[in-house]
Amino acid sequence: MFAKRFKNRLALQKQSGLYRNPPEIRGKEGKYLLIGNRKVLNFASNDYLGLSTSYELRQKVARNFRKYSTSSSSSRLVSGNYSVITRAEKEYAEYFGYADALFFPSGYQANVGILSTFFEQGDTLIFDKHIHASSVKGMTLSGANFLGYNHNSMSHLSRRLKANNQKQVAVLTESLFSMDGDFLDVDGLGELKKLHSFLSIVDEAHAFGAVGENGRGIARDVADIAVGTFGKAMGLFGAFVLLPEGLKEYLFNFSSPLIYTTTLPEAHAASTMDLLQIISKSEDKRKHLRGISHLLKEGLMREGFKVNGDAHILALEIGDEDRAVKVSRSLLEKNIFVLPARYPTVPMGRAILRIGMTASHTEDDVKHFINSIKEVYKKFE
């Protein structure tokens, strides 16, 4: 019975152009992926500063894993509460301007962990409709009431807040949206926060390290709680939550996703402290990333493509799901790796090529991408 259901659903995925079957990747060399016997240019990465293949960072991480054990072998609340982890969390809180910080094994787990713990039945969560799936899962598990507002629309958010003015309200959003690539209207959110005094939680996963002064993101002035990740611009793995006073203690006592999981090892925490030093000195990489991202966006728009994105995430509109898959496959034949984002990641019929720019890309890479997409797109237009 179960097997038949699974088989039918997979068949439906294929028929609707939504089937996922990623290619097997042998490895990576800087901005390239090794697929089969080919080296292909990667435009689908979140390694925004190119740090994951940095010799400097790899040497530091290797040194830390030689020094410390390979696993914490315990949850944080049993025998995994190592002093090096606590020290690293304090450094992150200080660097980003918060009272405290807490590390999680992944960004997904961080969002689920804080939202399912901080909120409960009777609370109201008002969220940007384009927030990450992990935040949606966390809201669902919390039991709170939740209402969406139109993407980045401060006027719609204002109406939502006025209609719920007597309730205990939190607002959830992102600072750099993972699919649209646009920045949060920080000033607009700040004005609404002054009027309504809500608790704000901002996911800065795609901003930390890559944008803002010394990679500190853009939302500190409006974010009571911020979520970051080590797995994107910072080139490592895991995640962190930046918190006001007292909330770390609350998570330690009530957050099931934190309490019942093995914590990240000491070597990871030591490596995150090394990362802060690298990030603070990476303004040249951030400057290049801004410039090369702008170059690709402007070049695509000159060729008549509709492209959204304010920074290093660009959303090239395709529309039809099946066409998006075919364009992606044809680009791979030209040794360009970029994947389509399709429903449910984006609305049905609004498929995009989600382009991730990195500081490793060059002007020649941009020219190659533009020339290739022009040639490929004509075949499926």
C-alpha positions, 0 to 999 in steps of 0.5 A: 500500500505504501509502495504504491503511494510512493510510486504514484507520487513520484510519477506525478512529480515527473509528469508535472516537471517537479521531479528532483534528481540532482547530478552526482558531484565528485568534488569541487575545485574553487568555482568549479564542480567535478561532474563525471569527467567534466569540470563545470562552472558553478553558479548554484553555490552559497559559498559567496566568499569562496571560503569553503575551498580557501587554503587558509580556512582548510588549514585552520579547520584541519588543525582544530580537528587534530587538536580536539576530538572528532565528535562531542558524543553527547547533547549540549545538556549532558556532556557536550557543553564544552567551554570552547563552544561557550567561548565561541558563542560569546565571541559571535554575540560580541561581534554581531552586537547581541547579548548572547548566541547559541550554536545549532547543527544546521540553519533548518534546526535553528529556525525550527528550534527557536520558533517552536520553543519561543511561541505557543497557542495564543501568540500571533506570528506575522511572517513574510510569505517568502520566508524559508521552509524551516521557519514555516515548519517552526511556526507550525510546530509552535501552535501559535496563530500565524498570518502571512503578509505580501513579500516585503510589503510594509503596507500589508504588514502594517495592516496586519499589525493594526488588526492584531494590535491587542495581541502578543505579536512577533514578526518573522522575515529575512534580511536577504531573501534566498530565492528572490535575492532582494533586501529587506526594507529595513527602514520600513520595518524599523518604523513599524517596530517603533509604532507596534513594539513587536518582537522581530526575528530576522533570518540573516543566513544569506547576508552574514559574512557577505554584506554589511560592515565587516560582514555583519549583515544589514538588520541589527537595528531591527532584529531582536533575534537573528539567525545566521549560518556557517554553511554559506558565506562562512564556508563551514557548517552549522548555524547560530542564533543571536539573542537578547539576554535570558533567551539562551537559558530558555532554549537550554531548558525548553528547546527540544531540537537543541536538547535531544541532538548531539551538539557540534564538536569542539573543533567546529567551535574553534574553527568558527572563532578562526572564521571571525578573523577571516570574515573581518578581513574580507572586505576585498572579497565582499567588494568583488562579490558586489561588483561581479553580481551587478555585472551579471544582472545588468548584462542579463537585463540588457539582453532582455531577461527579467532578473531580480536580486539586490546582491549576490542572489539573482533570480532569472525568471523562466516561468514554466517548470519544464522549460526551466529544467530544460534550460538548466540541462542545456546549460550543463552541456555547456559546462555551466551548473545552475539549477531551477527553483520550482514549486513549492520553493517558488509559486507554481508557474513562476520557476526561476534559475536561482543564480548564486554568485561568489567572489571567485567568479570573474568577468570572463565567467559572466560573459560565458554565462550570458552568451550561453543562456542567450543561445540556450533560451532561444531553443525553448522560448 
